[in-house]
C-alpha cells in the first residue's frame, strides 16, 4: 500500500510540529518568567489588539520572507534573518497565550506546569490539519508577536515570581 508511507509521514510531521511548539513555549516560560507573565496579561486584557498589532507587524515580515527570491543578493540574508528573528519573538510571545490557557486549566500549579498544560491544548488546536495549520497557526504566531510588542518585556514592570520555598521536614510524609 503506497499510501501508508504518506499517512505516516504526515503524522510524523504533525508530531514534530507539536513537540517543537510545546518545547518553545515551555522553554520561554522557564527562561523568561516575568516576560511570559506580561504576555499572558496582554492576552487577558487586550487579545484583539495583540492580534491586530501582530498581523500588521509580523505579516509584512512573513510576506518579505516569502518574496525572498525576488530580493537582490545582500538584502536576501537580512530578510531571512529578520524573518527568523520575528518567528522566534512570535514563539516567545505566544508562550503567554499558552500560559493564559494553562492558568485556566490549573490555577494552583507552577508557571511552567501551567505553560505546559496550556501549550499542549494550544498546540493541539494549532496543528489541526486544515483550519489549524493553515489559518490558526499563523494567527497565533502573529498575536504572539503583537503581545511581545505590546508587553515591551525589555522594560516590564511585572513583579518577580516568588521564590520556591524548600519543603520543611514536617511537611514531607515519612517513608516507611
URDAGI-V243040 format. One record per backbone hydrogen bond with DSSP energy under -0.5 kcal/mol. NH is the residue of the N-H (numbers start at 1). CO is the residue of the C=O. Records with the same first field share a line. If there is no record, write none. Layout:
# URDAGI-V243040
NH: CO, CO
This chain:
# URDAGI-V243040
4: 1
6: 2
7: 3
8: 4
9: 5
10: 6
11: 7
12: 8
13: 9
14: 10
15: 11
16: 12
17: 13
18: 14
19: 15
20: 16
21: 17
22: 18
23: 19
24: 20
25: 21
26: 22
27: 23
28: 24
29: 25
30: 26
31: 27
32: 28
36: 32
37: 33
38: 34
39: 35
40: 36
41: 37
42: 38
43: 39
44: 40
45: 41
46: 42
50: 46
51: 47
52: 48
53: 49
54: 50
55: 51
56: 52
57: 53
58: 54
59: 54, 55
61: 57
62: 58
63: 59
64: 60
65: 61
66: 62
67: 63
68: 65
70: 67
71: 68
75: 72
76: 72, 73
77: 73
78: 74
79: 75
80: 76
81: 77
82: 78
83: 79
84: 80
85: 81
86: 82
87: 83
88: 84
89: 85
90: 86
91: 87
92: 88
93: 89
94: 90
95: 91, 92
96: 93
98: 94
99: 95
100: 96
101: 97
102: 98
103: 99
104: 100
105: 101
106: 102
109: 106
114: 110
115: 111
116: 112
117: 113
118: 114
119: 115
120: 116
121: 117
122: 118
123: 119
124: 120
125: 121
126: 122
127: 123
128: 125
133: 128
134: 130
135: 131
136: 131
137: 132
139: 135
140: 136
141: 137
142: 138
143: 139
144: 140
145: 141
146: 142
147: 143
148: 144
149: 145
150: 146
151: 147
152: 148
153: 148
155: 152
156: 153
171: 168
172: 168
173: 171
176: 174
